[in-house]
Amino acid sequence: MKKLLLSLLVVVFSLTQLLAQESTFKQGDKVLNLGIGLGSTLYSGSYYKAGFPPISASLEFGVKDGVLDKGSIGIAPYLGYSSHKWESTYAGSAYGWKYTNIIVGARGVFHYPLVNKLDTYTGLLLGYNISSNKEYGNYLGSNYSASSGGVAYSWFVGGRYYFSDKFAGMLELGYGITYLNLGIALKF
């Protein structure tokens, strides 16, 4: 019985600590996110090689406070870049394709504080994927290139841990230019 009572007290104390957290992202805030990606959502397979690691940037603006008590909403323009190669060899000669993707879009983000100094959030991205490819090597011989585009969308979840009032480390999981995005965030 004492163990049960002690466990309940710990849970109640923990919940009151969670409910007492202050929001780290508020209406009027501006946060620049700069990230580098690990793992591609666009290209995979045995002949694909990363050309340039996926990178992304967004500038988020806080637009509404008091959502679900202490939550907030932000919007952000977004830019992501990734390049990969598909490469093989024939008769000792390398040939293949170089692919480049640029995603330009807007993100809607919901922030809800759970722990001090940690800005936890989830959101959606809607944008346009500009894709291009170029043949290289002399096996295929045509030096073909093409480009196209289409709607890009993503759901993501993330967090920014603030080491100071203006500087944070950032981690995001989702489906966009990359599966895992690590980086920094600068608050203005």
N, C-alpha and C positions, 0 to 999 in steps of 0.2 A: 504494500500500500504506500509506503514511504517513497519507493522508487517511482511509482506512478505519479504521485503528487509532485515529486521533484521534476520528473519529465514534463508534466503539464506546466510547471512554473518556467522551465527553460523555454518551452515553446511559446508561451505567452510573452515572456521577455523578448525573445527573438522577433516575434511579430510586431511588438511595439517599437523595436529598433528599426525594423523595416519600414513601418508606417511613418516614422519620424524623419526619414531621409528627405533632404532638400533636392530640388531639381537642379541638375547641372546644365540643362539646356532650357532657355526661357524665350518668351516672345522678345524680339529685338536683337537676340544674339545672332552673330554671323560666325560660322565655323568652316574653315577650309580643310578638307580631307585630301591627303595625298597618299596613295597606296600602290603597292607592288603585289602582283598576284602569284599564287602558287596553284598549279593545276589548271588546265585549260578546259573550258566548257565547249570550245569550238572544234578542236582537233585532237584526235587521239588515234593510236594505232602504232604498229611496229615501225613504220617508215616515217612517221612524223617526228620532227625535231623542233624544239623551241628556237626561234630566231631571236626574238627580243622578248623578255618577260612581259606579261600583261601589266600595264600601268593604268591608273585611274585618278581622276581628280573631280571633286565636287565642292561647291560653295553653298552651304546650307544656311537658310534664313529662318529664324524662329518666327512663326506667324500667329500662334494661338497657345495660350496657357489655360490651365484649369480643366483639361480634358480628363475625364475619369478621376477627378479630384486633383492629383498632382502631376498629371501627364501633360505633354505639350506636343505640338505639331510643327514640323518644319518642311520647307520645300527647297529643292536644290537643282540647279543645272548640273549635268553630269557629262564627263568625257572619258572614254576608255579606249585604249589602244593595245593591240596584240598582233604579233606576226609569227608565222610558223612556216616550216619547209616540209614538203614531202619529197624524199630523196631516195634514189636507188642507183645501182650501177649496172652497166652492161658493157662487156668487153673492156673492163678497166676504166670506163668513162662514167662520171657522175652526171645524172640528169634528174630533173624533177620540176616541182612547182613551188613558188613562194606565195604564200597567202597572207594578206593583211586585212585586219578588221578594225574599224573605228566605230564606236558606238557613241552617239550624241543623243542625250535625252534629258528627262526631268525625273526627279525622285520626290515622292511624298513619304515623309518619315514620321512615325509616332514614337515619342520618347516617354519612358516611364522609369523613374529612379527606384533602384532596389538597394543599392549600397552606396555609402558616401564616396565621392570622387569618381564614381563609375556611372557614365551616361549609357544606359541600355536602351536599345531601340530596334524597331523593325519597320520595314517599308516596302514600297513597290517602285520599280523603275519602268518607265515607258519611253521609248525612243526609236531611233532609226539606226540600223546596222549598215555601214558602208563597207562592202567587201570587194577586194580586188585580188587577182592572181596573175602570176607571170611565169611562163615556162623558162627554164634555163638548162644549159648543157646542150650538146649537139646530137644526142641520140634521137630525140623526137623531131628536131630540125625545123620546126615551124616558128619558133619564137612567139608563140601565141600569148596574148594577154587579154584579160576581160575584167569587168567590174559590174557589180550589181548592188542592190540594197533591199532592205525589207524591215518590217517592224521588229523591234527588239523589246523584250520585257523581262522583268526579273523580280523575284521576291528575295528579300535579304533580311538577316538579323545580325546585330552587331553591338559593339560596345566601345566606348572611348574612356580610358582611365586617365584622369587629369593628375599629372605630376605637379602642376602649378595652376594658377587661375587661367592661363592662356595656352598651355601646352599639354597635349595628351597623346598617348599611344592608342592606336586603333586596330580593331580586328573585326572583320565581317565575313560571314558565311552566306552563300547564296548562289544564284545562277544568273550570271551576266557575262562579263568579260573573263571571269575566273571564279573558281569555287571558293577559294580562301584569299582574302585580301588583308594584308598587313601594312601598317603605315603610321603616319602621324596626323594629328589634327591641331590646327592653330585657331584659337578663338580671338575674334576682333571685338 
